């Protein structure tokens, strides 16, 4: 099973529960009316206050990673989630831009990621006398394969910083990708939508030697009345 299918298998079971990684929501600052004074409208913000929008704009204008660092992050993101015939790559979903925003929104990610990139280039130079971005795809994957999985036996303590870095970057990559429309489509996630329930299948009822009460069946599983509001008497009995 390839990396993408493995990741999708894990995510399908967790989507709708806990977040992939605890990036949290964007931090908010006390409302002081400055955004309103600046003429920022709440119309069409879909849950964003003017102050939050101003903060997003400020963070988007800041620069943390340099071009070389972003290039290496993009390579790693696409190793984690490459394009397939049915889904775009992590970079196509603008995951590197998401990671750039997150490290500015949550600064405690800055040192681990920048330090991890430095470790990666150091390891690349040690093995191949080149920085990571200059390696062939096979050489890049050879390094990634060595830090992509836990060292449960403790055989490679020198790789621990690389493993911690890659684990964080992988989590951010998955969060960034699978919170986009492209990611939802890749999972086949449709969200909540109304459906029609016509009761427990007859074969299941038979297996358990039970059956519906004809009176309740007529009241509860009549699709012609599915939009009707139920009515109850004072004693709690269902009328219609």
ZIBELZI-V207464 format. One record per helix or strand. SS is the DSSP state (h for helix, s for strand). FROM is the first residue (numbers start at 1). LEN is the number of residues. If there is no record, write none. Layout:
SS | FROM | LEN
SS | FROM | LEN
This chain:
h | 3 | 10
h | 34 | 4
h | 50 | 12
h | 67 | 14
s | 84 | 1
s | 87 | 1
h | 95 | 11
h | 108 | 21
h | 132 | 3
h | 137 | 11
h | 157 | 21
h | 181 | 7
h | 202 | 6
h | 214 | 7
h | 223 | 3
s | 232 | 1
s | 238 | 1
